[in-house]
Amino acid sequence: MNKINLPKVTIVTPSYNQAEFLEETILSVLNQTYPNIEYIVVDGGSTDGSVDIIKKYEDRLAWWVSEPDNGQSDAINKGFAHATGEIYNWLNSDDILYAETVSIAVHFMQKYPNYELVYGDRVVIDNKGRIVDVFEPVAVSRRMARFALRIPQETTFFTSRIWHKVGGLNESLHFVMDSDLWYRFLDETRFFHIPVFMGAYRNHEESKSVYGLGKEKSDKAMEEIYYLRKNYSSLLSRISLLRKMVRYFNLVRQAYEKNRRTRRLIKEEVKNEIYK
């Protein structure tokens, strides 16, 4: 690839006391096949050796800092305040991107410029990197999004334009800030689903999905879930029985979409254009 003719992609990693996983996360960005990446790491003042890991790679970072912040949303906003790329992505310090991910995202964003957000499928791994689950989301529609809007955050890429248009992340949110952002993006653009695995989400004892959004949801997490429902759901989507029906309907949609010719052609395009 010719770096001069390719859009710059800015990736921000927010980090706090995740030294166990941080180096693998950093290397998953630095080892991307895409040549025009601006990488920023924002650490919240870690005391577990994270800063030593960051310093190990600081000559390959566009900018980094380690200082107290007001949480993950604040750290991500701080990182993108230093960004100069045309396309954005953030990668949490315990997740990873696959080597061709940025190339795949840019390919489809250039091919379909009317879509200012693209997202891929996700593998779920444990603290040892073992695959424990997968997430292959359905295509996003505005109507169905009023019931639920779930896309894999680490595989999601979007233009800097819509990020600045909506004002970035809501820093008062700590558990659902990504969903809140997707809803605001949906008012600005359509979402394009790339049906290939592009990254891995790490599910472990310290991850938010476990301690905040697990079976015993924290009070703060529940407060933020109600915030999403109040601001983005329809009256019908607030009926629990209908939400349950929609979940089953999405399983049917998922099975249908997996067998569509369009999805097979996209997979073939990735294979021929990216992995050639």
PyMOL commands that set and color helices and strands:
alter all, ss='L'
color gray80, all
select helices_A, chain A and resi 3-5+19-30+50-56+58-60+72-80+101-111+142-145+153-155+160-166+177-186+208-211+219-232+236-238+240-258+261-273
alter helices_A, ss='H'
color red, helices_A
select strands_A, chain A and resi 9-15+37-43+63-66+87-90+96-97+115-125+131-135+156-159+190-202
alter strands_A, ss='S'
color yellow, strands_A
deselect
rebuild
show_as cartoon
